[in-house]
Amino acid sequence: MSFIKTFSGKHFYYDKINKDDIVINDIAVSLSNICRFAGHLSHFYSVAQHAVLCSQLVPQEFAFEALMHDATEAYCQDIPAPLKHLLPDYKRMEEKIDAVVREKYGLP
């Protein structure tokens, strides 16, 4: 089986995604350590920082959804959009993870 060990010690299995293995603290820690734009920046700008800024730009009722919009990247990284379009299997995996995250946290 293909899995990663998360910050909290959970095993996240890519071939059997379980909502109990998705932990909000794991998402926060992971996204805070991932640099956006494949790191091609003059200063470190994390996916978590981006998510927090997004959550502050939308009406309050959408803040949590904005905060979580890149949660999948905690499990499959931040791949630049031009490359992501060339990787259909990656996109399908990202969509599966996104569906489970949305279900777990009651997001539309």
C-alpha positions as protocol buffer text, in pm:
chain_id: "A"
residue {
  index: 1
  type: MET
  ca { x: 0 y: 0 z: 0 }
}
residue {
  index: 2
  type: SER
  ca { x: 110 y: 353 z: -76 }
}
residue {
  index: 3
  type: PHE
  ca { x: 101 y: 588 z: 222 }
}
residue {
  index: 4
  type: ILE
  ca { x: 272 y: 883 z: 386 }
}
residue {
  index: 5
  type: LYS
  ca { x: 312 y: 930 z: 759 }
}
residue {
  index: 6
  type: THR
  ca { x: 164 y: 1264 z: 857 }
}
residue {
  index: 7
  type: PHE
  ca { x: 278 y: 1511 z: 1122 }
}
residue {
  index: 8
  type: SER
  ca { x: 32 y: 1363 z: 1374 }
}
residue {
  index: 9
  type: GLY
  ca { x: 161 y: 1012 z: 1306 }
}
residue {
  index: 10
  type: LYS
  ca { x: -135 y: 897 z: 1099 }
}
residue {
  index: 11
  type: HIS
  ca { x: -80 y: 687 z: 787 }
}
residue {
  index: 12
  type: PHE
  ca { x: -250 y: 848 z: 487 }
}
residue {
  index: 13
  type: TYR
  ca { x: -313 y: 581 z: 224 }
}
residue {
  index: 14
  type: TYR
  ca { x: -350 y: 709 z: -132 }
}
residue {
  index: 15
  type: ASP
  ca { x: -519 y: 392 z: -251 }
}
residue {
  index: 16
  type: LYS
  ca { x: -772 y: 390 z: 35 }
}
residue {
  index: 17
  type: ILE
  ca { x: -845 y: 745 z: 148 }
}
residue {
  index: 18
  type: ASN
  ca { x: -1008 y: 745 z: 490 }
}
residue {
  index: 19
  type: LYS
  ca { x: -1155 y: 1063 z: 636 }
}
residue {
  index: 20
  type: ASP
  ca { x: -1030 y: 958 z: 981 }
}
residue {
  index: 21
  type: ASP
  ca { x: -673 y: 994 z: 850 }
}
residue {
  index: 22
  type: ILE
  ca { x: -732 y: 1358 z: 755 }
}
residue {
  index: 23
  type: VAL
  ca { x: -643 y: 1580 z: 1050 }
}
residue {
  index: 24
  type: ILE
  ca { x: -676 y: 1957 z: 1040 }
}
residue {
  index: 25
  type: ASN
  ca { x: -351 y: 2006 z: 1235 }
}
residue {
  index: 26
  type: ASP
  ca { x: -168 y: 1792 z: 976 }
}
residue {
  index: 27
  type: ILE
  ca { x: -310 y: 2013 z: 703 }
}
residue {
  index: 28
  type: ALA
  ca { x: -201 y: 2332 z: 882 }
}
residue {
  index: 29
  type: VAL
  ca { x: 151 y: 2208 z: 954 }
}
residue {
  index: 30
  type: SER
  ca { x: 204 y: 2070 z: 606 }
}
residue {
  index: 31
  type: LEU
  ca { x: 72 y: 2376 z: 422 }
}
residue {
  index: 32
  type: SER
  ca { x: 284 y: 2605 z: 638 }
}
residue {
  index: 33
  type: ASN
  ca { x: 592 y: 2420 z: 511 }
}
residue {
  index: 34
  type: ILE
  ca { x: 503 y: 2421 z: 139 }
}
residue {
  index: 35
  type: CYS
  ca { x: 615 y: 2718 z: -68 }
}
residue {
  index: 36
  type: ARG
  ca { x: 383 y: 2840 z: -343 }
}
residue {
  index: 37
  type: PHE
  ca { x: 486 y: 2881 z: -708 }
}
residue {
  index: 38
  type: ALA
  ca { x: 730 y: 2588 z: -684 }
}
residue {
  index: 39
  type: GLY
  ca { x: 951 y: 2807 z: -465 }
}
residue {
  index: 40
  type: HIS
  ca { x: 1028 y: 3057 z: -743 }
}
residue {
  index: 41
  type: LEU
  ca { x: 991 y: 3360 z: -518 }
}
residue {
  index: 42
  type: SER
  ca { x: 1225 y: 3610 z: -360 }
}
residue {
  index: 43
  type: HIS
  ca { x: 1071 y: 3535 z: -18 }
}
residue {
  index: 44
  type: PHE
  ca { x: 907 y: 3222 z: 123 }
}
residue {
  index: 45
  type: TYR
  ca { x: 529 y: 3237 z: 79 }
}
residue {
  index: 46
  type: SER
  ca { x: 355 y: 2930 z: 215 }
}
residue {
  index: 47
  type: VAL
  ca { x: 34 y: 2771 z: 97 }
}
residue {
  index: 48
  type: ALA
  ca { x: -96 y: 2823 z: 452 }
}
residue {
  index: 49
  type: GLN
  ca { x: -22 y: 3196 z: 436 }
}
residue {
  index: 50
  type: HIS
  ca { x: -207 y: 3213 z: 104 }
}
residue {
  index: 51
  type: ALA
  ca { x: -505 y: 3025 z: 253 }
}
residue {
  index: 52
  type: VAL
  ca { x: -523 y: 3256 z: 555 }
}
residue {
  index: 53
  type: LEU
  ca { x: -513 y: 3564 z: 333 }
}
residue {
  index: 54
  type: CYS
  ca { x: -789 y: 3417 z: 114 }
}
residue {
  index: 55
  type: SER
  ca { x: -1002 y: 3350 z: 422 }
}
residue {
  index: 56
  type: GLN
  ca { x: -971 y: 3716 z: 520 }
}
residue {
  index: 57
  type: LEU
  ca { x: -1083 y: 3839 z: 177 }
}
residue {
  index: 58
  type: VAL
  ca { x: -1418 y: 3661 z: 160 }
}
residue {
  index: 59
  type: PRO
  ca { x: -1738 y: 3713 z: 360 }
}
residue {
  index: 60
  type: GLN
  ca { x: -1724 y: 3548 z: 703 }
}
residue {
  index: 61
  type: GLU
  ca { x: -1958 y: 3265 z: 604 }
}
residue {
  index: 62
  type: PHE
  ca { x: -1708 y: 3151 z: 339 }
}
residue {
  index: 63
  type: ALA
  ca { x: -1391 y: 3197 z: 546 }
}
residue {
  index: 64
  type: PHE
  ca { x: -1346 y: 2831 z: 644 }
}
residue {
  index: 65
  type: GLU
  ca { x: -1399 y: 2713 z: 287 }
}
residue {
  index: 66
  type: ALA
  ca { x: -1141 y: 2967 z: 164 }
}
residue {
  index: 67
  type: LEU
  ca { x: -902 y: 2856 z: 438 }
}
residue {
  index: 68
  type: MET
  ca { x: -939 y: 2494 z: 326 }
}
residue {
  index: 69
  type: HIS
  ca { x: -937 y: 2547 z: -52 }
}
residue {
  index: 70
  type: ASP
  ca { x: -585 y: 2404 z: -90 }
}
residue {
  index: 71
  type: ALA
  ca { x: -612 y: 2140 z: 186 }
}
residue {
  index: 72
  type: THR
  ca { x: -541 y: 1861 z: -65 }
}
residue {
  index: 73
  type: GLU
  ca { x: -190 y: 1998 z: -106 }
}
residue {
  index: 74
  type: ALA
  ca { x: -111 y: 1875 z: 245 }
}
residue {
  index: 75
  type: TYR
  ca { x: -125 y: 1526 z: 96 }
}
residue {
  index: 76
  type: CYS
  ca { x: -15 y: 1580 z: -265 }
}
residue {
  index: 77
  type: GLN
  ca { x: 187 y: 1904 z: -262 }
}
residue {
  index: 78
  type: ASP
  ca { x: 145 y: 2231 z: -450 }
}
residue {
  index: 79
  type: ILE
  ca { x: 209 y: 2151 z: -814 }
}
residue {
  index: 80
  type: PRO
  ca { x: 214 y: 2450 z: -1051 }
}
residue {
  index: 81
  type: ALA
  ca { x: -108 y: 2466 z: -1256 }
}
residue {
  index: 82
  type: PRO
  ca { x: 65 y: 2437 z: -1596 }
}
residue {
  index: 83
  type: LEU
  ca { x: 226 y: 2109 z: -1487 }
}
residue {
  index: 84
  type: LYS
  ca { x: -90 y: 1988 z: -1314 }
}
residue {
  index: 85
  type: HIS
  ca { x: -276 y: 2010 z: -1646 }
}
residue {
  index: 86
  type: LEU
  ca { x: -28 y: 1759 z: -1791 }
}
residue {
  index: 87
  type: LEU
  ca { x: -84 y: 1509 z: -1509 }
}
residue {
  index: 88
  type: PRO
  ca { x: -440 y: 1372 z: -1533 }
}
residue {
  index: 89
  type: ASP
  ca { x: -374 y: 1097 z: -1276 }
}
residue {
  index: 90
  type: TYR
  ca { x: -256 y: 1360 z: -1027 }
}
residue {
  index: 91
  type: LYS
  ca { x: -568 y: 1566 z: -1091 }
}
residue {
  index: 92
  type: ARG
  ca { x: -792 y: 1265 z: -1026 }
}
residue {
  index: 93
  type: MET
  ca { x: -610 y: 1191 z: -698 }
}
residue {
  index: 94
  type: GLU
  ca { x: -639 y: 1554 z: -593 }
}
residue {
  index: 95
  type: GLU
  ca { x: -1014 y: 1545 z: -666 }
}
residue {
  index: 96
  type: LYS
  ca { x: -1058 y: 1227 z: -458 }
}
residue {
  index: 97
  type: ILE
  ca { x: -876 y: 1382 z: -162 }
}
residue {
  index: 98
  type: ASP
  ca { x: -1071 y: 1706 z: -200 }
}
residue {
  index: 99
  type: ALA
  ca { x: -1402 y: 1518 z: -191 }
}
residue {
  index: 100
  type: VAL
  ca { x: -1305 y: 1342 z: 133 }
}
residue {
  index: 101
  type: VAL
  ca { x: -1181 y: 1667 z: 293 }
}
residue {
  index: 102
  type: ARG
  ca { x: -1506 y: 1841 z: 195 }
}
residue {
  index: 103
  type: GLU
  ca { x: -1714 y: 1555 z: 334 }
}
residue {
  index: 104
  type: LYS
  ca { x: -1520 y: 1547 z: 661 }
}
residue {
  index: 105
  type: TYR
  ca { x: -1545 y: 1921 z: 724 }
}
residue {
  index: 106
  type: GLY
  ca { x: -1893 y: 1976 z: 579 }
}
residue {
  index: 107
  type: LEU
  ca { x: -1778 y: 2193 z: 290 }
}
residue {
  index: 108
  type: PRO
  ca { x: -1982 y: 2231 z: -31 }
}
